[in-house]
């Protein structure tokens, strides 16, 4: 790694490597005594307390008051963003020159069933929700042991970090025992992601009957002292899929309020969910602590009730469109029409992409297609969203929708230092003309050089840290093979 002159008399300075020279540098570093590792060690020592200054980048803050800074610096102190602006004073900070990069907030995934990660793309052309429910939730999920929960959740979280997702809500709906829940939470903690464990009992099969009572134990054990992890209650909108015991209502709302935690409601579809929403509104069961997922095919009355209550929405653009959930159209226009700016999510990796870039691009293209199509031949102007909108949904609005808007989602001084360093001079991004356009339409996980979560470095020089890939690969394959064998999934497919 090339060492530059010092930024100030007391500051150590390092140059963030470019991908084109990475392997040459690795060879050189090895020959010269592995100076790259020494630099990483120094960075980690700084990130444990001392200040870090990222300098020379285009900064996309997603803070309405700060906007986009064409060339500026960002100062990290401990786990927080201390300052953002041009020509910041470094003092004795470690200075990292990121010229040619874009700094951005980490993405926020508002809903992913992380335990399924070792089943990735096992049914890439799943026909509908019924096929997914029958094959995965009824067929494979009962075969999961706690260790399988750990492996799937850890794999999902590490992949999220690699793709720039610094906050992930794990909608963990396979909590067959307390040990299953413990394993999923431990996996989030072990990766260093900002994790939200949304706990729900399984839809089908044997389980211990410990949910939702076990939420109290989980809160006392894992969530009482702050940190990177947050607890939520996960539930379904109606009893259509797995019976009335899982449908949100007064009982589950009371549990969440007693614990002081938020609620994430999945499978919010169509007229049955619309009627349920109106019923919740009458009973004062909605509000800012509640996030409704998907929201396809809802009535205008239901949308207005959601907006009036301050409830949040988490869209799953590729899930809605690819699997064909209700109308199969992500409900972005309906949300914006009532003043709700939604978050975005990945949903199920058994059939979908794992990254936020795909979600942003899919939503951007689908909404703009619909807008133009609706006005085609009329002479009216289409009402189209832009790249700033979808990046807002993937960052700040996503954080707000799961109760973390004051913590993350923008590069605002005082917030946690959850941020990305994205190379803008790589072959697929050069030249840098519009930083937001580059992030949304040009970039992918391979352009992300560094990921910080709460000021700690989690990805550096394009590599997720502290992961033994060979061991992880072996664990993932063994887990997949065991659950498929135990469930008979391969036999059913043949």
RACOR-V952859 format. One line per field, one symbol per residue. ss: DSSP state (H for helix, E for strand, C for the rest). phi: phi as a letter, one per 30 degrees, with the letter a starting at -180 (. if undefined). psi: psi as a letter, one per 30 degrees, with the letter a starting at -180 (. if undefined). Layout:
# RACOR-V952859
ss = ???
phi = ???
psi = ???
This chain:
# RACOR-V952859
ss = CCECCCCCCCCCEEECCCHHHHHHHHHHHHHCCCHHHHHHHHHHHHHCCCCEEEEEEEEECCCCCCCEEEEEEEEEECCEEEEEECCCCCCCCEEEECCCEEEEECEEEEEECHHHHHHCCCCCCCCCHHHHHHHHHHHHHHHCCHHHHHHHHHHHHHHHHHCCEEEEEEEECCCCCHHHHHHHHHHHHHHCCEEEEEECCCCCCCCCCCCCCHHHHHHHHHCCCCCCCEEEEEEECCCCCCCHHHECCHHHHHHHHHHCCEEEEEEEEHHHHHHHHHHHHHCCCCCCCEEEEEEECCCHHHHHHHHHHCCEEEECHHHHHHHHCCCCCCCHHHHHHCCCCCEECCECCCCCCCCHHHHHHHHHHHHHHHHHHHHCCCCCCCCCCCHHHHHHHHCHHHHHHCCCCCCCCCCCCCCECCEEEEECCCCCCCCCCCHHHHHHHHCCHHHEEEEEECCEEEEECCEECCCCHHHHHHHHHHHHHHHHHHHCHHHHHC
phi = .dccdddbdccdbbcddcedcedddddddddcjiddddddddddddddlddbccbjcdccdhcedcicceaabbccbicbdcabldhdddicddccdceibccbdddbcdabddddddcehdbdcedadddddddcddccedddceddeddddddddddeeecidcbbdcdccbddbedddedddddddddiddcccccbdddbidadidccededdedddcbdcijdcbcbccacdbcddbjddcddadddddeddddibdbccchdbidededdddddddchcckddcbcciididdeddeddddddidcbcdbeddedddidhdicedddddddciccdcbacicddbbdccdeddddddeddddddddddceicidddccdbddddddddbddddddcibddcbjaccejdddcacccdccdedcdddcbededddcccbeddddbbcbhicdcbbhibddibdddddeddddddedddddddidddddd
psi = kkkllkelfgkkklkklkefgeeeeeeeeeegghfeeeeeeeeeeeffelkkjkkglkjjfgjffebkjejalkkkjbglkelklkhkkebglkkjjhkglkkllkljjgjkiffgefgkhfifhkeleeeeeeeeeeeeeffkleeeeeeeeeeeeeeeeeggjfkkjjiihhifleeeeeeeeeeeeffgljkjjjkkllellklfgfkgefeeeeeeefgfgaafkkklkkllelgeeglfffkkaeeeeeeeeefhllkkjlhjkaeeeeeeeeeeeeghgalffkkkkdhkglleeeeeeeeefgllkjlieeeeeefhjcfgjkheeeeefggkjlllleckfffllflfeeeeeeeeeeeeeeeeefgkffflkkjklaeeeeeeefdeeeeefgggffeaflikkflkijlkjkkfgleffkljejeeeeeefelaeffjekkkjhfkkfkkhgkklhkjeeeeeeeeeeeeeeeeeefgeeeef.
